[in-house]
Amino acid sequence: MAPPVRPAARAARAPKATRGPRGPRAEGDSRAEILAAARALFAQRGFRATTTRQVAERAGVDIALIHHFFGTKAGLFEAAIDVQRIGGQLHTALTAPPGGDVAEAVARLYLDRLFAHDLDTFTAVLRTVVGGDEELPWLRGLFADRMLGVARQAFGPGSELRAEIVAAQMVGLLVLRYILQVEPIASASTDEIVERLAPGLRAVMQTEAGE
């Protein structure tokens, strides 16, 4: 008797995740672990010095999964830093701030949430910028499309300069407080920083006559 004929194998749409010490992982778990590994490596090394193979090894998955989920290393970077999610949080702070104070809401958003929970994300962007000039046009376009779009929606036309000045202040705060950990700003309380930072942000965000 001839052996039964097996049905043709389906075309593999996605490679299976590597079996780790906890056993097989669901596709969603593998994607999340890839993103976590990518954020950590981009934060340590920047975009250019990080390879997809290194990310796959850190996440414990087949490298083909990265290409399946994200396409290219640039696609992986964009997903890892998730500018759209951060832009959504910024939009909420700008348009529906708790207590009605936009400047304080933005300052607390960065201090209490973004820098507290997404430090790897912002460090990855900084290291990528410092790593070389080739990535600058791409990053500039990414942030201009997503982050400045939020400012335009919140403040209307002509708000780009104000948004960039606010961003510059936040980058300075990030570097001094969280990366270099310069004292006394590194150990100052959130309330103390917000008290001193909000008036300046308020002045920058204020719409000038004729705009």
ABEGO torsion letter per residue (X at the ends): XBBBBBBBBBBBABBBBBBBAAEBBBAAAAAAAAAAAAAAAAAAAEAAABBAAAAAAAAGBBAAAAAAAAGBAAAAAAAAAGAAAAAAAAAAAAABBBGGBAAAAAAAAAAAAAAAAAAAAAAAAAAAAAAEAAAAAAAAAAAAAAAAAAAAAAAEBGAAAAAAAAAAAAAAAAAAAAAAGBOAAAABBAAAAAAAAAAAAAAAABBBBGX
